[in-house]
Amino acid sequence: MTLPDTPPRPAGTDRTFQVDLRGLVDLLSHHLYSSPRVYLRELLQNAVDALTARRGLEPAAPADAFGIRLYADGRVVRVEDDGVGLTESDVHTFLATIGRSSKRADQIAEQRADFIGQFGIGLLSCFLVADEIHVLSRSARTPDAPTVEWRGRGDGSYSVRTLPSSARPRPGTTVTLTPRADAGEWTRPAQVHELARHFGSLLRHPVTFDDGAGGTGGPGAPVNPEPAPWTRTYPTPGARSRALAAYGGEIFGFTPLDTIELDLPAVGLKGIACVLPEAVPAGRRHGHRVHVKGMLLSEQAEEILPEWAFFVRCVVDAESLRPTASRESLYEDDTLAAVRDALAERLRAWIARAAASDPDLLARFLQAHHLAVKSLAVHDDEILRMLLPWLPFETTDGHSTLDEFARTHRTVLVTSSVEEFRQVAAIASAAGLGVVNGGYTYDRELVHRLPEIRPEVTVADLDPATLTAHLDPVDRETELAAAAYLAVARDALAVFDCDVALRTFHPASAPALLVDSREARHERTRSQLAREQDGGLWGDILGALRQEAPRAQLILNQLNPLVRTAVTIDEPELARTSAEALYGQAAMLSRRPLRPAESSLINRSFLDLLAHALRKDS
């Protein structure tokens, strides 16, 4: 098979794309970077990478031989480093070409993983606060290298010239910005110092700051005077725990319930997870503070932990995680996925350790974060076996753990909604039934898994038939005597698809019980809509979906004095009104939302009974 020849290129002159630098800077400021304040982070990042490269050239140099110096006096902002520096060729290649990074150069390709920035756009962030960037650099790779000056302007132009080596006596780079008038918020001396501490507090190279007036600690005041707390040595484990907790409290503004130390040597990650002392809404994910090689990347990095771990906030420093181009979040790759899984395993191990050796800590943790643990137990069999017996649930015996509840109820019934539990709780408790409220998130699914841990326990869903089967029937004579009243009541409540029955149950103070399910109500509503739309397309669709739904049931309690009086009423209208009133009272006790027709019935029956009482008195 012969491939066709490549068509010839049309005649003409090849041209390069033109870049509107002002438009590109506007794009960066509004879409890539979250705030102009990142300019200082980018300058610090470039300085740190230059120091890393210099260290590769001179590995035997003392630890404090190279550093970073910041200066801001309100007129200029200057960042000076003792890094590897740039030659004139480097300046043309890297500073004047957008998207080309010195960290990709062949001469340091083998060190690429040691650098924070690899995209070649960081220096552009300086145009967010200044119209001109002035760079003085002297290379450490060549003895007696000259100093190279580069000036880049916001209109896209730049100039380069070579100066004597005396213009910068030592190798390294100095970047100077003259802030615009509208950038004062980010370039004032106090703000520059604060930004330096914010982004660089965990940098491994010494960073100092000078405001030219002896403020903020005087000339050469350290920005990062102490290393990360997890890298220090402490006299005792207790002292270490207290120091880590104090650091977490300083960073996040709360006293942790406990502090979990994180260490993943494979990716060079160290840090702490602080357990929140109070519950948080389900699904609400806190941002975590992530540093990459000491530089603060993000304070809102949700992706570092799985969704269920919303009971902790982390601060970590990692070597092998990849930042995105904006360096404000993490690149989603296999490494990040592996780190997320490994950190999740550390949290599981902490829960297991608390369950095995610190019941007081476990109790305080579950009191605040039982919902988070339930979400974890649904998907994690180990946590399920370990903690399910200790998790609190709402039951007919009050709030109780499943372990306590199963001791007195070998058959555990669970409702499908909070509404159903509230309907039956008092009656079921009096009847000796053990019912758990399964309406809350995860609860029903977890209760059904109880036999996996307690094989002697049986779990079943509670439905209306199960409950009514535990209510005692009345004798035949009593039911015959109440037949006329029950017929009137059924007729009055037919509009609600509700049947009426007479039973005896405790507590005797409850005159009636309305047994109904949400699914049955929805089916009746659908059927009603289908009837109203009879003949139309929507009516045909609803009719096709229609199922035979069980009717609601109003169960009157023969043990209640009011009911015993009501069933003897021989006035049809009064009997009808009393049945409507009993239905309305039972509907309100169920705590479900009332339909408009039910609200109207309650008001009407109350007024009718009041009118009857007044006529009787008169």
C-alpha positions as CSV (number, residue, x, y, z in Angstrom):
1,M,0.0,0.0,0.0
2,T,1.4,3.4,-1.0
3,L,0.6,6.4,1.1
4,P,-0.1,9.6,-0.9
5,D,2.6,12.2,-0.9
6,T,2.3,15.0,1.7
7,P,0.8,18.0,-0.1
8,P,3.3,20.8,-0.6
9,R,3.2,23.7,1.8
10,P,1.7,26.8,0.2
11,A,4.3,29.4,-0.7
12,G,4.7,32.2,1.7
13,T,6.8,33.4,4.6
14,D,6.7,31.6,8.0
15,R,5.8,33.9,10.9
16,T,5.8,33.5,14.6
17,F,2.8,34.1,16.9
18,Q,2.6,37.5,18.5
19,V,1.8,37.8,22.2
20,D,-0.1,40.7,23.7
21,L,1.7,40.7,27.0
22,R,-0.8,43.0,28.7
23,G,-3.7,40.7,27.6
24,L,-1.7,37.7,28.9
25,V,-1.1,39.4,32.2
26,D,-4.8,40.2,32.5
27,L,-5.6,36.5,31.7
28,L,-3.2,35.4,34.5
29,S,-4.6,37.8,37.1
30,H,-8.2,37.0,36.4
31,H,-8.1,33.3,35.6
32,L,-4.9,31.6,36.6
33,Y,-3.9,33.3,39.9
34,S,-6.4,33.9,42.7
35,S,-4.8,37.2,43.8
36,P,-2.0,39.6,42.9
37,R,-0.3,38.6,46.2
38,V,1.1,35.5,44.4
39,Y,3.8,37.6,42.9
40,L,5.9,37.3,46.1
41,R,5.4,33.5,46.2
42,E,6.6,33.3,42.6
43,L,9.7,35.3,43.4
44,L,10.4,33.2,46.4
45,Q,9.8,30.0,44.4
46,N,12.3,31.1,41.7
47,A,14.8,32.0,44.4
48,V,14.4,28.6,46.2
49,D,14.8,26.7,42.9
50,A,18.0,28.8,42.1
51,L,19.4,27.9,45.6
52,T,18.5,24.2,45.0
53,A,20.5,24.3,41.7
54,R,23.4,26.1,43.4
55,R,23.4,23.4,46.1
56,G,23.7,20.8,43.4
57,L,26.8,22.6,42.1
58,E,28.4,23.0,45.6
59,P,27.1,20.1,47.7
60,A,29.9,20.6,50.3
61,A,29.0,24.2,51.1
62,P,27.8,24.9,54.7
63,A,24.1,24.6,55.3
64,D,23.7,28.3,55.8
65,A,26.0,29.4,53.0
66,F,23.1,30.4,50.7
67,G,20.0,32.3,51.5
68,I,17.2,34.7,50.4
69,R,17.0,38.3,51.4
70,L,13.8,40.4,51.0
71,Y,13.7,44.2,51.0
72,A,10.6,46.5,50.8
73,D,10.5,50.1,51.8
74,G,7.3,51.3,50.1
75,R,9.1,52.4,47.0
76,V,10.6,49.2,45.8
77,V,10.3,45.4,46.5
78,R,13.5,43.5,46.1
79,V,14.2,39.7,46.3
80,E,17.9,38.7,46.3
81,D,19.2,35.1,46.4
82,D,22.5,33.3,46.4
83,G,21.4,30.8,43.8
84,V,22.9,29.5,40.6
85,G,22.3,32.7,38.6
86,L,21.9,33.2,34.9
87,T,24.2,33.9,32.0
88,E,23.4,36.3,29.2
89,S,22.3,33.3,27.1
90,D,20.1,32.1,29.9
91,V,18.5,35.5,30.2
92,H,17.5,35.6,26.5
93,T,16.4,32.0,26.6
94,F,14.4,31.9,29.8
95,L,13.4,35.4,30.9
96,A,12.3,36.5,27.4
97,T,10.4,33.4,26.3
98,I,7.0,32.9,27.9
99,G,6.4,29.2,28.9
100,R,10.0,28.2,28.8
101,S,11.4,27.3,32.2
102,S,15.1,26.9,33.2
103,K,14.0,23.9,35.2
104,R,13.5,22.1,31.9
105,A,17.0,22.8,30.6
106,D,19.1,19.8,29.7
107,Q,21.9,20.7,32.1
108,I,19.6,20.2,35.1
109,A,17.1,17.8,33.7
110,E,18.1,15.2,36.2
111,Q,17.3,17.6,39.1
112,R,13.9,18.6,37.7
113,A,12.0,16.9,40.5
114,D,13.8,19.0,43.0
115,F,12.3,22.2,41.8
116,I,8.9,23.8,42.6
117,G,8.2,25.7,39.4
118,Q,8.4,24.1,36.0
119,F,6.1,26.1,33.7
120,G,8.1,29.3,32.8
121,I,5.3,31.8,33.6
122,G,6.0,32.7,37.3
123,L,7.9,35.9,36.6
124,L,4.9,37.2,34.7
125,S,3.0,37.4,38.0
126,C,5.2,40.4,38.9
127,F,3.4,42.4,36.2
128,L,0.3,42.1,38.4
129,V,1.9,44.8,40.7
130,A,4.5,46.5,38.6
131,D,5.0,47.8,35.1
132,E,8.7,46.9,35.0
133,I,10.8,44.0,36.3
134,H,14.5,44.6,36.8
135,V,16.8,41.6,37.1
136,L,20.5,41.5,38.0
137,S,22.0,38.0,37.8
138,R,25.5,36.5,37.9
139,S,26.0,32.8,37.1
140,A,27.8,30.5,39.5
141,R,28.6,28.0,36.8
142,T,31.4,30.2,35.2
143,P,34.2,31.7,37.3
144,D,34.4,35.5,37.0
145,A,31.1,35.5,35.1
146,P,29.8,39.0,34.3
147,T,26.7,40.5,35.7
148,V,23.7,40.5,33.3
149,E,21.0,43.1,33.6
150,W,17.5,42.4,32.2
151,R,14.6,44.9,32.2
152,G,11.2,43.6,31.2
153,R,8.3,45.9,30.6
154,G,4.5,45.4,30.7
155,D,4.2,46.4,27.0
156,G,6.1,43.3,26.0
157,S,9.5,44.9,25.4
158,Y,12.8,44.1,27.2
159,S,16.4,45.1,27.2
160,V,19.6,43.2,28.1
161,R,23.1,44.4,28.8
162,T,26.2,43.1,30.4
163,L,27.7,44.8,33.4
164,P,31.0,44.3,35.2
165,S,31.1,41.5,37.8
166,S,31.4,44.2,40.5
167,A,27.8,45.2,39.8
168,R,26.9,42.0,41.7
169,P,29.9,40.8,43.7
170,R,28.5,37.3,44.4
171,P,26.7,34.8,42.2
172,G,23.0,34.8,42.4
173,T,20.0,36.9,41.3
174,T,18.3,40.1,42.4
175,V,14.8,41.0,41.2
176,T,13.6,44.5,41.8
177,L,10.0,45.8,41.3
178,T,8.8,49.4,41.4
179,P,5.2,48.9,42.4
180,R,2.4,50.7,40.6
181,A,0.3,53.1,42.6
182,D,-2.7,50.8,42.5
183,A,-0.6,47.9,44.0
184,G,0.1,49.4,47.4
185,E,-2.1,46.9,49.1
186,W,0.3,44.1,48.2
187,T,3.7,45.9,48.3
188,R,3.7,47.8,51.6
189,P,6.6,46.7,53.8
190,A,4.3,45.1,56.5
191,Q,2.3,43.3,53.8
192,V,5.4,42.0,52.0
193,H,6.7,40.7,55.4
194,E,3.4,39.1,56.1
195,L,3.2,37.5,52.6
196,A,6.8,36.2,53.0
197,R,5.9,34.5,56.4
198,H,2.6,33.2,54.9
199,F,4.2,31.5,51.9
200,G,7.7,30.8,53.2
201,S,7.4,29.9,56.9
202,L,8.5,26.3,56.2
203,L,11.2,26.9,53.6
204,R,14.4,25.0,54.2
205,H,16.7,27.9,53.1
206,P,17.1,31.0,55.4
207,V,14.9,33.9,54.4
208,T,15.3,37.4,55.9
209,F,13.4,40.6,55.6
210,D,14.4,44.3,55.8
211,D,12.1,47.3,55.5
212,G,14.9,49.9,55.5
213,A,13.6,51.5,58.7
214,G,14.5,48.9,61.4
215,G,10.9,47.7,61.7
216,T,9.6,44.1,61.8
217,G,12.6,42.9,63.9
218,G,15.3,45.1,62.3
219,P,17.5,44.5,59.2
220,G,17.9,40.8,58.4
221,A,14.9,39.7,60.6
222,P,14.3,36.0,59.9
223,V,11.1,35.1,58.1
224,N,11.3,31.4,58.8
225,P,13.3,31.2,62.1
226,E,12.3,27.7,63.0
227,P,11.9,24.5,60.9
228,A,8.6,22.6,60.7
229,P,7.6,21.2,64.1
230,W,7.6,17.6,62.9
231,T,11.2,17.9,61.9
232,R,12.4,18.9,65.4
233,T,13.5,16.7,68.2
234,Y,11.7,16.8,71.6
235,P,12.7,15.4,75.1
236,T,9.6,13.2,75.4
237,P,6.7,11.9,73.3
238,G,4.3,14.0,75.4
239,A,6.3,17.2,74.6
240,R,6.2,16.3,70.9
241,S,2.4,15.8,71.0
242,R,1.9,19.1,72.8
243,A,4.1,21.0,70.4
244,L,2.3,19.5,67.3
245,A,-1.1,20.3,68.9
246,A,0.0,23.9,69.6
247,Y,1.2,24.3,66.0
248,G,-2.1,23.0,64.7
249,G,-4.0,25.4,67.0
250,E,-1.9,28.3,65.8
251,I,-2.5,27.4,62.1
252,F,-6.2,26.5,62.2
253,G,-7.4,28.6,65.2
254,F,-8.8,25.7,67.3
255,T,-7.5,23.3,69.9
256,P,-7.4,19.9,68.3
257,L,-9.2,17.0,69.9
258,D,-6.1,15.0,69.0
259,T,-3.2,15.3,66.6
260,I,-2.3,12.6,64.1
261,E,1.3,12.7,62.8
262,L,1.6,11.9,59.1
263,D,4.7,10.5,57.5
264,L,4.9,9.0,54.0
265,P,8.6,8.5,53.2
266,A,7.9,7.3,49.6
267,V,6.7,10.7,48.6
268,G,8.6,12.8,51.2
269,L,5.5,13.8,52.9
270,K,5.4,14.9,56.6
271,G,2.8,16.8,58.6
272,I,-0.1,16.5,61.0
273,A,-3.9,16.0,60.9
274,C,-5.8,17.9,63.5
275,V,-9.0,16.3,64.7
276,L,-11.8,18.9,64.9
277,P,-13.2,19.3,68.4
278,E,-16.8,19.9,67.1
279,A,-19.0,18.3,64.6
280,V,-19.2,19.6,61.0
281,P,-22.1,19.3,58.6
282,A,-22.1,16.1,56.6
283,G,-20.2,16.4,53.3
284,R,-18.6,19.7,54.2
285,R,-15.0,19.4,53.2
286,H,-12.4,21.6,54.9
287,G,-9.4,22.8,52.9
288,H,-6.0,21.5,54.0
289,R,-2.8,23.4,54.1
290,V,-0.3,21.9,51.7
291,H,3.3,22.9,51.2
292,V,5.5,21.6,48.4
293,K,9.2,21.6,49.3
294,G,8.5,24.1,52.1
295,M,6.6,26.6,49.9
296,L,2.9,27.0,50.7
297,L,0.9,25.8,47.8
298,S,-2.7,26.1,49.1
299,E,-4.8,26.5,52.2
300,Q,-7.8,24.9,50.5
301,A,-6.4,21.7,49.1
302,E,-9.5,19.4,49.5
303,E,-8.1,16.8,47.2
304,I,-5.4,15.6,49.6
305,L,-7.9,13.5,51.7
306,P,-11.0,11.5,50.8
307,E,-14.5,13.0,51.2
308,W,-15.3,11.1,54.4
309,A,-12.4,12.6,56.2
310,F,-14.1,15.9,56.9
311,F,-13.4,15.5,60.7
312,V,-9.7,16.6,60.3
313,R,-7.7,19.4,58.9
314,C,-4.2,18.8,57.7
315,V,-1.0,20.7,57.2
316,V,1.6,18.8,55.3
317,D,4.8,19.4,53.4
318,A,5.6,17.1,50.5
319,E,8.4,16.5,48.0
320,S,6.8,14.6,45.2
321,L,3.4,16.2,44.7
322,R,3.0,18.1,41.5
323,P,1.5,21.6,41.6
324,T,-0.7,22.9,38.8
325,A,0.5,25.8,36.6
326,S,-1.0,28.4,39.0
327,R,0.7,26.6,42.0
328,E,-2.4,27.0,44.0
329,S,-3.7,23.4,43.8
330,L,-2.4,19.9,43.2
331,Y,-2.2,18.1,39.9
332,E,-4.5,15.0,39.9
333,D,-2.3,12.1,39.0
334,D,-1.4,8.6,40.3
335,T,0.9,10.0,42.9
336,L,-1.8,12.2,44.5
337,A,-4.3,9.2,44.4
338,A,-1.7,7.1,46.2
339,V,-1.1,9.8,48.8
340,R,-4.8,10.2,49.4
341,D,-5.2,6.4,50.0
342,A,-2.2,6.3,52.3
343,L,-3.4,9.3,54.4
344,A,-6.8,7.6,54.6
345,E,-5.1,4.5,56.0
346,R,-3.4,6.7,58.6
347,L,-6.7,8.0,59.8
348,R,-8.2,4.5,60.0
349,A,-5.2,3.4,62.0
350,W,-5.7,6.3,64.4
351,I,-9.4,5.3,64.9
352,A,-8.4,1.7,65.5
353,R,-5.8,2.7,68.0
354,A,-8.3,4.9,69.9
355,A,-10.8,2.1,70.0
356,A,-8.3,-0.3,71.3
357,S,-6.4,1.7,73.9
358,D,-8.1,5.1,74.6
359,P,-11.9,4.7,75.2
360,D,-12.2,8.2,76.6
361,L,-10.7,9.7,73.4
362,L,-12.9,7.4,71.3
363,A,-16.1,8.5,73.2
364,R,-15.3,12.2,72.7
365,F,-14.5,11.6,69.1
366,L,-17.7,9.7,68.4
367,Q,-19.7,12.3,70.3
368,A,-18.5,14.9,67.9
369,H,-18.0,13.0,64.7
370,H,-20.3,9.9,64.7
371,L,-21.7,10.9,61.3
372,A,-18.2,10.9,59.7
373,V,-17.5,7.5,61.2
374,K,-20.8,6.2,59.9
375,S,-20.0,7.3,56.4
376,L,-16.6,5.5,56.7
377,A,-18.1,2.4,58.2
378,V,-20.5,2.0,55.3
379,H,-17.6,1.4,52.9
380,D,-14.9,0.1,55.3
381,D,-15.6,-3.4,56.8
382,E,-12.7,-3.1,59.3
383,I,-14.1,0.2,60.8
384,L,-17.6,-1.4,60.7
385,R,-16.5,-4.3,62.8
386,M,-14.6,-2.1,65.1
387,L,-16.9,0.7,65.7
388,L,-20.5,-0.2,64.8
389,P,-21.4,-1.4,68.3
390,W,-20.2,1.9,69.7
391,L,-22.0,4.2,67.3
392,P,-25.1,6.1,68.7
393,F,-28.5,5.7,67.2
394,E,-32.0,7.0,68.0
395,T,-34.1,4.1,69.3
396,T,-37.3,3.4,71.1
397,D,-35.1,3.1,74.2
398,G,-33.7,6.6,73.6
399,H,-30.3,7.4,72.2
400,S,-28.3,4.2,72.5
401,T,-25.4,2.3,71.0
402,L,-26.3,-0.7,68.9
403,D,-24.4,-2.9,71.3
404,E,-26.5,-1.8,74.3
405,F,-29.7,-2.0,72.2
406,A,-29.1,-5.5,71.0
407,R,-28.7,-6.8,74.5
408,T,-32.4,-6.2,75.2
409,H,-33.8,-6.6,71.7
410,R,-32.7,-9.7,69.8
411,T,-35.0,-8.6,66.9
412,V,-34.2,-5.1,65.8
413,L,-36.7,-3.3,63.6
414,V,-35.6,-0.3,61.6
415,T,-37.7,2.4,60.0
416,S,-37.0,3.9,56.5
417,S,-37.6,7.5,57.5
418,V,-37.5,9.8,60.5
419,E,-41.2,10.4,60.0
420,E,-42.1,6.8,60.3
421,F,-40.1,6.4,63.5
422,R,-41.8,9.4,65.1
423,Q,-45.2,7.9,64.1
424,V,-44.6,4.6,65.9
425,A,-42.0,5.2,68.6
426,A,-44.3,5.6,71.6
427,I,-46.6,2.8,70.5
428,A,-43.7,0.4,69.6
429,S,-42.0,1.1,72.9
430,A,-45.1,0.4,74.9
431,A,-45.6,-2.9,72.9
432,G,-42.0,-4.0,73.7
433,L,-40.7,-3.6,70.1
434,G,-37.2,-2.5,69.6
435,V,-37.1,0.0,66.8
436,V,-34.2,2.1,65.5
437,N,-34.7,5.3,63.5
438,G,-33.2,4.5,60.1
439,G,-34.1,7.8,58.6
440,Y,-30.8,9.6,59.2
441,T,-27.9,9.4,56.7
442,Y,-26.3,5.9,56.7
443,D,-28.3,4.6,59.7
444,R,-30.6,2.2,58.0
445,E,-27.8,0.6,56.0
446,L,-25.6,0.3,59.0
447,V,-28.3,-1.3,61.2
448,H,-28.9,-3.9,58.6
449,R,-25.2,-4.9,58.8
450,L,-25.4,-5.5,62.6
451,P,-25.8,-9.3,62.2
452,E,-22.4,-9.4,60.5
453,I,-21.0,-8.5,64.0
454,R,-23.7,-9.8,66.3
455,P,-25.0,-13.0,64.5
456,E,-27.5,-13.6,67.3
457,V,-29.4,-10.5,66.3
458,T,-32.1,-10.3,63.6
459,V,-32.7,-7.0,61.8
460,A,-35.9,-6.3,59.7
461,D,-37.6,-3.3,58.2
462,L,-40.6,-2.0,60.2
463,D,-43.7,-1.7,58.1
464,P,-47.3,-0.9,59.1
465,A,-48.3,-4.5,59.0
466,T,-45.6,-5.4,61.5
467,L,-46.8,-2.8,63.9
468,T,-50.5,-3.4,63.6
469,A,-49.8,-7.1,64.2
470,H,-48.6,-6.2,67.7
471,L,-51.7,-4.3,68.6
472,D,-54.4,-6.3,70.4
473,P,-57.8,-6.7,68.8
474,V,-61.0,-5.7,70.7
475,D,-63.6,-8.3,71.6
476,R,-66.4,-9.0,69.2
477,E,-69.1,-7.3,71.2
478,T,-67.1,-4.1,71.5
479,E,-66.4,-4.1,67.8
480,L,-70.1,-4.6,66.9
481,A,-71.1,-1.8,69.2
482,A,-68.7,0.5,67.5
483,A,-69.5,-0.6,64.0
484,A,-71.8,2.4,63.2
485,Y,-69.3,4.9,64.4
486,L,-66.5,3.2,62.4
487,A,-68.6,3.3,59.3
488,V,-69.2,7.1,59.7
489,A,-65.4,7.6,60.3
490,R,-64.4,5.6,57.2
491,D,-66.8,7.6,55.1
492,A,-65.4,10.9,56.5
493,L,-61.8,9.9,55.9
494,A,-62.2,8.3,52.5
495,V,-61.0,11.5,50.9
496,F,-57.6,10.8,52.5
497,D,-57.6,7.1,51.4
498,C,-57.6,6.2,55.0
499,D,-59.2,3.2,56.7
500,V,-60.3,3.1,60.4
501,A,-59.8,0.3,62.8
502,L,-60.4,-0.2,66.6
503,R,-57.6,-1.8,68.7
504,T,-56.2,-1.7,72.2
505,F,-52.6,-0.6,72.8
506,H,-50.4,1.3,75.2
507,P,-50.0,4.0,76.2
508,A,-53.6,4.5,77.0
509,S,-53.1,8.3,76.8
510,A,-52.8,8.0,73.0
511,P,-56.3,8.2,71.5
512,A,-55.2,7.2,67.9
513,L,-52.3,6.2,65.7
514,L,-52.0,7.1,62.1
515,V,-50.1,4.4,60.2
516,D,-48.9,5.5,56.8
517,S,-45.8,5.4,54.7
518,R,-44.2,8.0,52.5
519,E,-44.2,5.6,49.5
520,A,-47.9,5.0,49.9
521,R,-48.7,8.7,50.1
522,H,-46.6,9.4,47.0
523,E,-48.4,6.6,45.1
524,R,-51.8,8.0,46.1
525,T,-50.7,11.5,45.0
526,R,-49.6,10.0,41.7
527,S,-52.9,8.2,41.2
528,Q,-54.8,11.4,42.0
529,L,-52.8,13.4,39.4
530,A,-53.4,10.6,36.9
531,R,-57.2,10.9,37.5
532,E,-57.1,14.6,37.1
533,Q,-55.1,14.4,33.9
534,D,-57.2,11.6,32.5
535,G,-57.0,11.4,28.7
536,G,-53.8,13.5,28.3
537,L,-50.2,12.4,27.7
538,W,-49.2,13.2,31.3
539,G,-52.2,11.2,32.6
540,D,-51.2,8.2,30.5
541,I,-47.6,8.4,31.8
542,L,-48.8,8.6,35.4
543,G,-51.3,5.8,34.8
544,A,-48.6,3.5,33.5
545,L,-46.6,4.2,36.7
546,R,-49.5,3.6,39.0
547,Q,-49.3,0.8,41.5
548,E,-51.8,-0.5,44.0
549,A,-50.7,1.4,47.2
550,P,-51.8,0.4,50.7
551,R,-54.2,2.8,52.3
552,A,-53.4,4.8,55.4
553,Q,-54.9,3.5,58.6
554,L,-56.2,5.4,61.6
555,I,-56.1,3.0,64.5
556,L,-58.3,4.1,67.4
557,N,-57.3,3.1,70.9
558,Q,-60.1,1.4,72.8
559,L,-58.2,1.9,76.1
560,N,-58.4,5.7,75.7
561,P,-61.5,7.2,77.5
562,L,-62.0,9.8,74.8
563,V,-62.3,7.0,72.1
564,R,-64.6,4.9,74.3
565,T,-66.9,7.9,74.5
566,A,-66.6,8.8,70.8
567,V,-67.7,5.3,69.5
568,T,-71.0,5.7,71.4
569,I,-72.0,9.0,69.6
570,D,-75.3,8.5,67.8
571,E,-75.4,11.9,66.1
572,P,-74.0,11.4,62.6
573,E,-72.6,14.9,62.2
574,L,-70.9,14.9,65.6
575,A,-69.6,11.4,65.0
576,R,-68.1,12.6,61.7
577,T,-66.6,15.7,63.3
578,S,-65.0,13.7,66.1
579,A,-63.5,11.2,63.6
580,E,-62.0,14.1,61.6
581,A,-60.6,15.6,64.8
582,L,-59.0,12.3,65.9
583,Y,-57.4,12.0,62.4
584,G,-56.1,15.5,62.6
585,Q,-54.6,15.0,66.0
586,A,-52.9,11.7,64.9
587,A,-51.6,13.4,61.7
588,M,-50.0,16.2,63.8
589,L,-48.4,13.7,66.2
590,S,-46.8,12.0,63.2
591,R,-44.8,15.2,62.7
592,R,-45.0,14.9,58.9
593,P,-45.8,17.9,56.8
594,L,-49.6,18.4,56.6
595,R,-51.3,18.6,53.2
596,P,-53.6,21.7,52.7
597,A,-56.7,19.5,52.9
598,E,-55.5,18.1,56.3
599,S,-54.9,21.6,57.7
600,S,-58.3,22.6,56.6
601,L,-59.9,19.5,58.2
602,I,-58.1,20.2,61.5
603,N,-59.4,23.8,61.6
604,R,-62.9,22.9,60.6
605,S,-63.2,20.0,63.1
606,F,-62.0,22.2,65.9
607,L,-64.5,24.9,65.1
608,D,-67.3,22.4,64.7
609,L,-66.5,20.8,68.1
610,L,-66.3,24.2,69.7
611,A,-69.7,25.2,68.2
612,H,-71.2,21.9,69.4
613,A,-69.9,22.5,72.9
614,L,-71.3,26.0,73.0
615,R,-74.7,24.9,71.8
616,K,-74.7,22.2,74.5
617,D,-73.9,24.7,77.2
618,S,-76.6,27.1,76.1
